[in-house]
Each structure stands twice: as structure tokens, then as C-alpha cells.
Amino acid sequence: MRQRGRGDGTAPKAYHTDDVYIIGGESVYRQFLPYCDEAQITWIDFAYAADTHFPNLDQNVAWEMVQESDEQTYFDLCYEYRLYKKK
């Protein structure tokens, strides 16, 4: 069980880390990412025209990819699952 402070003098409620899932948008992801120890990502192999995106953990030195699935296909959409752990 983990409990981490929010930096504002208050602490979030303690939860078992495998019980909490954060489902964005981008600002929600950015707010909660510092409290996460693990990120389960569905990585889509397509560049969508969008103004917001999930933070790229491959470019973040605090995170490392520890598992990657084989590429999957759903109709013409290619994707894979990636597991990142905080170093």
C-alpha cells in the first residue's frame, strides 16, 4: 500500500496501488503521474492530429519500459500494450 503527499500539505487517501486506475485526459494524467509507480499504456501506432497527448514516458528519465506486447491489429489500427515502471 502506498500513500504519497500531493505537495500542498495534504495527503491523498491510501490505496493499494493495483486498485487505482487513472483514465485521462491529458491534464488528469499529468496531475496524477507523480503519484504513480506503474503505467499500463496502450500505444497506438498512428499520429493523430490532436492538441493534447499522454506524456511520452519513453522521453522521461524517471520511467522505464519493462514489458511490451506483440503488435496487435484491430481492423486497420495497430497497437501494443506497454508496461512502464518508475525507476
DOSETI-208847 format. One record per residue (C-alpha): residue number from 1; y, z, x; residue in one letter. Coordinates in Angstrom, 1 decimal. Last residue first. Example, Ala and Ser with C-alpha at 12.3 -4.5 7.8 and 13.67 -1.06 7.14 Angstrom:
! residues 2
[site 2; [-1.1; 7.1; 13.7]; S]
[site 1; [-4.5; 7.8; 12.3]; A]
! end
This chain:
! residues 87
[site 87; [3.9; -11.5; 12.8]; K]
[site 86; [4.3; -12.2; 9.1]; K]
[site 85; [1.3; -14.0; 7.7]; K]
[site 84; [1.2; -17.6; 6.3]; Y]
[site 83; [-1.5; -19.1; 4.2]; L]
[site 82; [-1.3; -22.8; 3.4]; R]
[site 81; [-2.8; -24.7; 0.5]; Y]
[site 80; [-2.7; -28.5; 0.6]; E]
[site 79; [-1.1; -31.3; -1.3]; Y]
[site 78; [-1.3; -35.0; -2.1]; C]
[site 77; [0.0; -36.2; -5.4]; L]
[site 76; [-1.2; -39.6; -6.6]; D]
[site 75; [-3.6; -38.3; -9.3]; F]
[site 74; [-4.2; -34.8; -8.0]; Y]
[site 73; [-5.2; -35.0; -4.3]; T]
[site 72; [-6.2; -32.2; -2.0]; Q]
[site 71; [-5.8; -32.1; 1.8]; E]
[site 70; [-8.1; -29.6; 3.5]; D]
[site 69; [-6.9; -26.1; 3.4]; S]
[site 68; [-4.7; -24.4; 6.0]; E]
[site 67; [-5.1; -20.8; 7.3]; Q]
[site 66; [-3.1; -18.6; 9.7]; V]
[site 65; [0.3; -20.2; 9.5]; M]
[site 64; [2.7; -18.0; 11.5]; E]
[site 63; [5.9; -16.2; 10.4]; W]
[site 62; [8.7; -14.3; 12.2]; A]
[site 61; [9.5; -17.5; 14.2]; V]
[site 60; [10.7; -19.3; 11.1]; N]
[site 59; [10.5; -23.1; 11.4]; Q]
[site 58; [7.0; -23.3; 10.0]; D]
[site 57; [8.1; -20.9; 7.3]; L]
[site 56; [10.3; -23.6; 5.7]; N]
[site 55; [12.3; -21.7; 3.0]; P]
[site 54; [11.4; -22.9; -0.5]; F]
[site 53; [13.7; -25.8; -1.5]; H]
[site 52; [17.1; -26.4; -3.2]; T]
[site 51; [19.2; -29.5; -3.7]; D]
[site 50; [16.4; -31.8; -4.6]; A]
[site 49; [15.3; -35.4; -3.9]; A]
[site 48; [11.6; -34.8; -3.4]; Y]
[site 47; [10.0; -35.3; -0.1]; A]
[site 46; [6.3; -35.6; -0.6]; F]
[site 45; [3.3; -34.0; 1.0]; D]
[site 44; [3.2; -30.9; -1.2]; I]
[site 43; [2.5; -27.5; 0.4]; W]
[site 42; [1.1; -24.9; -2.0]; T]
[site 41; [2.1; -21.7; -0.2]; I]
[site 40; [0.4; -18.3; -0.1]; Q]
[site 39; [2.9; -16.0; 1.8]; A]
[site 38; [1.9; -12.8; 3.5]; E]
[site 37; [3.7; -9.6; 4.7]; D]
[site 36; [6.5; -9.9; 2.1]; C]
[site 35; [9.5; -7.6; 1.9]; Y]
[site 34; [11.8; -10.0; 3.9]; P]
[site 33; [10.7; -12.9; 1.6]; L]
[site 32; [12.0; -11.2; -1.5]; F]
[site 31; [15.7; -12.3; -1.6]; Q]
[site 30; [15.0; -15.7; -0.1]; R]
[site 29; [12.2; -16.4; -2.6]; Y]
[site 28; [14.5; -15.3; -5.5]; V]
[site 27; [17.3; -17.6; -4.2]; S]
[site 26; [14.9; -20.5; -4.0]; E]
[site 25; [13.5; -20.3; -7.5]; G]
[site 24; [10.9; -18.5; -7.4]; G]
[site 23; [7.4; -17.1; -8.3]; I]
[site 22; [6.9; -13.9; -6.4]; I]
[site 21; [3.4; -12.5; -6.5]; Y]
[site 20; [2.6; -8.7; -6.3]; V]
[site 19; [-0.9; -7.3; -6.6]; D]
[site 18; [-2.2; -8.1; -3.1]; D]
[site 17; [0.6; -5.9; -1.5]; T]
[site 16; [-0.5; -2.8; -3.5]; H]
[site 15; [2.8; -1.7; -5.0]; Y]
[site 14; [5.4; 0.9; -4.1]; A]
[site 13; [8.6; 0.7; -6.2]; K]
[site 12; [11.5; -0.8; -4.3]; P]
[site 11; [13.6; 1.6; -2.1]; A]
[site 10; [17.3; 2.3; -2.5]; T]
[site 9; [19.8; 2.8; 0.3]; G]
[site 8; [21.0; -0.8; 0.1]; D]
[site 7; [18.7; -2.2; 2.8]; G]
[site 6; [16.0; -3.0; 0.3]; R]
[site 5; [13.6; -0.4; 1.6]; G]
[site 4; [9.9; -1.3; 2.1]; R]
[site 3; [6.9; 0.2; 0.4]; Q]
[site 2; [3.4; -0.9; 1.3]; R]
[site 1; [0.0; 0.0; 0.0]; M]
! end
